[in-house]
Amino acid sequence: MNDVNGRTRIPGTVAYRLGVLGAISENRFATAIAPLDLKPKHVGLLAALESAQGLSQQELATRLGVVPSLVVALADHLEKLDAIRRERDPADRRRQTLVLTDVGRALLTRCEREAAALDRALTAQLTAAQLSALDEVLSLLAAEAGMPSPR
């Protein structure tokens, strides 16, 4: 995949640009939430629990598309922060579910504010029409990739 001068066209591909922009955005978000003792994956778990309380660690791993051991590690950290708690399922005592606490909701709210500030900084040079088009395109790409709708 080279142009007529033999240079690679990889930097011009959508996949490459989205990947690099994603990495930059994730690093900025990680820096913003570091004072909360959180990483972006912790926030992802909190957000998943907010939208569907009482899921097991296995169900969360499936929903997030990660290995169950990662969910266990993330949950252990969040439990130490009192952001979540583990509860036994009364219908199946072998099943343990994760529940978002008030502390977890407050942390999630703070993370939302940080993410919104990063969004504003990242899109500051866009017009309203460009921002609307970006939102539409990102929504289409996310849906095609099987991501849940944020709305």
C-alpha positions as CSV (number, residue, x, y, z in Angstrom):
1,M,0.0,0.0,0.0
2,N,2.4,2.6,-1.3
3,D,1.8,5.8,-3.3
4,V,3.6,6.6,-6.5
5,N,6.7,7.8,-4.7
6,G,7.0,4.5,-2.7
7,R,5.9,6.0,0.6
8,T,3.3,4.1,2.6
9,R,-0.2,5.4,2.6
10,I,-0.9,3.9,6.0
11,P,-1.0,7.3,7.8
12,G,-3.8,8.4,5.6
13,T,-6.1,5.4,6.3
14,V,-9.1,5.7,8.6
15,A,-8.0,2.8,10.7
16,Y,-4.6,4.3,11.4
17,R,-5.9,7.8,12.1
18,L,-8.7,6.5,14.4
19,G,-6.2,4.3,16.2
20,V,-3.7,7.1,16.8
21,L,-6.5,9.6,17.8
22,G,-7.9,6.9,20.1
23,A,-4.6,6.4,21.7
24,I,-4.0,10.1,22.2
25,S,-7.5,10.6,23.6
26,E,-7.1,7.6,25.9
27,N,-3.8,8.9,27.2
28,R,-5.3,12.3,27.9
29,F,-8.3,10.7,29.7
30,A,-6.0,8.5,31.7
31,T,-4.0,11.5,32.8
32,A,-7.2,13.4,33.7
33,I,-8.6,10.6,35.9
34,A,-5.3,9.4,37.4
35,P,-5.9,11.6,40.6
36,L,-9.1,9.5,41.2
37,D,-6.9,6.4,41.2
38,L,-8.7,5.1,38.1
39,K,-7.7,4.1,34.6
40,P,-10.0,4.1,31.5
41,K,-10.8,0.4,31.9
42,H,-12.1,1.0,35.4
43,V,-14.4,3.7,34.1
44,G,-15.6,1.3,31.4
45,L,-16.5,-1.2,34.1
46,L,-18.3,1.5,36.2
47,A,-20.2,2.6,33.1
48,A,-21.2,-1.0,32.2
49,L,-22.5,-1.4,35.8
50,E,-24.4,1.8,35.7
51,S,-26.3,0.6,32.6
52,A,-26.9,-2.9,33.9
53,Q,-26.7,-3.4,37.6
54,G,-26.2,-6.9,39.1
55,L,-24.2,-8.5,36.3
56,S,-21.8,-11.3,37.2
57,Q,-18.1,-10.8,36.5
58,Q,-18.4,-13.4,33.6
59,E,-21.4,-11.5,32.1
60,L,-19.4,-8.2,32.3
61,A,-16.4,-9.8,30.6
62,T,-18.6,-10.9,27.8
63,R,-20.3,-7.5,27.5
64,L,-17.0,-5.7,27.5
65,G,-15.3,-8.1,25.2
66,V,-12.4,-8.8,27.7
67,V,-11.1,-11.9,29.5
68,P,-12.8,-12.6,32.9
69,S,-9.5,-12.2,34.8
70,L,-9.3,-8.6,33.7
71,V,-12.8,-7.9,35.1
72,V,-11.8,-9.6,38.4
73,A,-8.7,-7.4,38.6
74,L,-10.6,-4.2,37.8
75,A,-13.4,-5.1,40.2
76,D,-10.8,-5.8,43.0
77,H,-9.5,-2.3,42.6
78,L,-12.9,-0.7,42.4
79,E,-14.0,-2.6,45.5
80,K,-11.0,-1.2,47.4
81,L,-12.2,2.3,46.4
82,D,-15.7,1.4,47.6
83,A,-17.0,2.1,44.1
84,I,-18.6,-1.3,43.7
85,R,-19.5,-4.2,46.0
86,R,-19.8,-7.9,45.3
87,E,-23.1,-9.5,46.2
88,R,-24.3,-13.1,46.2
89,D,-27.2,-13.8,43.9
90,P,-30.1,-14.9,46.1
91,A,-31.4,-17.1,43.3
92,D,-28.0,-18.8,42.8
93,R,-25.6,-18.6,45.7
94,R,-22.7,-19.7,43.5
95,R,-23.1,-16.5,41.4
96,Q,-21.6,-13.3,42.5
97,T,-22.8,-10.0,41.0
98,L,-21.2,-6.6,41.0
99,V,-23.2,-3.5,42.1
100,L,-22.3,0.1,41.7
101,T,-22.2,2.1,45.0
102,D,-22.9,5.7,45.6
103,V,-19.1,6.3,45.7
104,G,-18.9,4.6,42.3
105,R,-21.7,6.8,40.9
106,A,-19.9,9.9,42.2
107,L,-16.6,8.7,40.6
108,L,-18.4,8.1,37.3
109,T,-19.9,11.6,37.4
110,R,-16.4,13.1,37.9
111,C,-15.1,11.0,35.0
112,E,-17.9,12.2,32.8
113,R,-16.9,15.8,33.6
114,E,-13.3,15.0,32.7
115,A,-14.4,13.3,29.4
116,A,-16.7,16.2,28.5
117,A,-13.8,18.7,29.0
118,L,-11.5,16.5,26.8
119,D,-14.3,16.4,24.2
120,R,-14.5,20.2,24.2
121,A,-10.8,20.6,23.9
122,L,-10.5,17.9,21.1
123,T,-13.3,19.4,19.0
124,A,-12.9,23.1,19.8
125,Q,-11.9,23.9,16.2
126,L,-15.0,22.2,14.7
127,T,-18.1,24.1,13.6
128,A,-21.5,22.9,14.9
129,A,-22.2,21.3,11.5
130,Q,-18.8,19.4,11.6
131,L,-19.4,18.3,15.2
132,S,-22.8,17.0,14.3
133,A,-21.4,15.2,11.3
134,L,-18.6,13.7,13.4
135,D,-21.1,12.5,15.9
136,E,-23.2,10.9,13.2
137,V,-20.2,9.1,11.6
138,L,-18.9,7.9,14.9
139,S,-22.3,6.6,15.8
140,L,-22.5,4.7,12.5
141,L,-19.0,3.2,12.9
142,A,-19.7,2.3,16.6
143,A,-23.0,0.6,15.7
144,E,-21.3,-1.4,12.9
145,A,-18.6,-2.5,15.3
146,G,-21.3,-3.7,17.7
147,M,-20.8,-1.0,20.4
148,P,-23.9,-0.1,22.4
149,S,-25.5,3.2,21.7
150,P,-24.5,5.9,24.2
151,R,-28.0,7.4,24.1
